[in-house]
Amino acid sequence: MPEKRWNILAYDAQQASALQASLKISPVICRILTQRGIHTYEEARHYFRPSLNDLHSPWLMKDMDKAVQRIDKAIRDKEKVLVFGDYDVDGTTAVASMFSFLKNIIDPTLLEFYIPHRYREGYGISQAGIDYAKAQGFALVVALDCGIKSVDLIDYALTLGIDFIICDHHLPGQEIPKAVAVLNPKQSDCAYPYKELCGCGVGFKLMSALAETFNISRERLYEYLDLVATAISADIVPMTGENRALAYHGLQKINENPCPGIRSLIKLGGIQKKLTITNVVFVIAPRVNAAGRMDDARKAVELFIEQDPERALDIAGMLHADNSDRKEADSSITEEALEIIRSDEALINRKSSVLFREHWHKGVVGIVASRLIEHYYRPTVVLTRSGDVLAGSARSVPGFNLYEAIYACREHLLGYGGHFAAAGLSLLPENLDAFSRQFEAVVSSSIEERLLIPEIIIDADIDLKDITTGFFKILEQMEPFGPDNMRPVFIARKVRNTGGSRVLKEAHLRFEVRQGNSVMTGIGFNMAGRFHILQSGKPIDLVFSIDENEWNGQVNLQLKVIDLRESAS
């Protein structure tokens, strides 16, 4: 892979200085805060101490009154209610929290949940799900994390006498489904101030309105914040505004008093210290997603609603096993796919990757596409056989509109859908070569060359002497990290190897570097091939984040090195 592009973010020196005078904290942190839209003491207070009291009223969301009225009618008329949701983390946490909450106000014998099977039914509201609701006598379906584009299926449900309440966060199409209520802040005529809630977050706003209506305490409502925080972290929504407040307090609940299901996943994940959002993303979320990828996501909801710790641990063990299967499939398919590219000069030199093997597991092709981009940095499509057709997932590189590229190849496809960065598609086997050629032609003619080189966003310059325990404690208070509030990345210039740097386990680098009178250690994973830069004895520029390293009972700050290069003379 070519040398990465370093993009060092600019900042307004006057704004940073004014904020530093107000906050009396590190000027480096103040520069980063101003880059993130924080310019006053009051804005900083809201940022560092997010409060649930600052959440917007749920009644500001379009159709919220209609949704609450329809649920109230279902309660009064003793109608059966089905809670329906997608099979990913956002969907299963949304269903689990809504189902558990509704049991406070609806007779549990009249309440059930439904998760469509990933492979038999596909994403979103399904005809099979609607037929199930009709057969079982459900009069109302509350759909979470899906439904905004299910116009025809909602029409079909209406012909069967089934009402829908839709709680979704995906972009609406030109036509809105004829549901009793459509809760989605991204609707053009919805005045709700915060537009970036995940599906579980929209569901939580409905729960908030129901709590007010039925006099359910905030304490009871906030019992579900661990699930909301899990959804926010896994769905890669901006970590700003309400998402930040919900994730901040949800993370506290995860660490202090999580539901038995999350507690079991933490135990099986081997985490014994305080969890961060990163732990949620890489330990909890994959085990939840694995249920739908490898088997049936229904058991993820069963895990989250289970109150018996022993039973929860048993269900978590099933998800843990699914995740082990997922990792094995992911690893073996990725290696096979890499070998296909490595063995063909023509594939190496393309500006896109389109790969197919009929035995690849369809539950992991999206993950494999992302893995391949780590090695061959370009838009990538990974396909497998699904019955009589080929189906798979596509992933992009930042800045390139993948959906438009796939749309330009639609003549070769049976179906497609997605967005800027990711997509799904299906096609007939005989159209594979034609699709691959056209996709390559479209990418080659439209992608900017710079987008084929990985970019590292660097927040600020820093001197090693300024990396202190006090500095790190303030950095930690910038958690939870996520899109639009990423963990800060720094650059230290003209540092030198002390002579103590070395290769670890033939793959990694242990850094020991000096800048002036300051010496720091660090770790660079899978960077052994860059050791010669350190050995040259020349001054180097290091790009890194900062974290703590615990060894033999001692905790020290360390650099988590991302990249390095020789300093400019």
Secondary structure, DSSP 8 states (H G I E B T S, - for coil): ----EEEE----HHHHHHHHHHH-S-HHHHHHHHHTT--SHHHHHHHHS--GGGS--GGGSTTHHHHHHHHHHHHHTT-EEEEEE-SSHHHHHHHHHHHHHHTTTS-GGGEEEE---TTTT-SSS-HHHHHHHHHTTEEEEEEES--TT-HHHHHHHHHTT-EEEEE--S---SS----SEEE-TTSTT---S-----HHHHHHHHHHHHHHHTT--HHHHGGGHHHHHHHHHHTT---SHHHHHHHHHHHHHHHHS--HHHHHHHHHTT--S---HHHIIIIIHHHHHHHHHHS-THHHHHHHH---HHHHHHHHHHHHHHHHHHHHHHHHHHHHHHHHHHT-HHHHT-SSEEEE-TTS-TTSHHHHHHHHHHHS-S-EEEEEEETTEEEEEEE--TT--HHHHHHTTGGG-SEEEE-SSEEEEEE-GGGHHHHHHHHHHHHHHHS-GGGGS-EEEE-EE--GGG--HHHHHHHHTT-S-BTTB----EEEEEEEE-S--EEETTTEEEEEEEETTEEEEEEETT-GGGHHHHHT-S-EEEEEEEEEEEETTEEEEEEEEEEEEE---
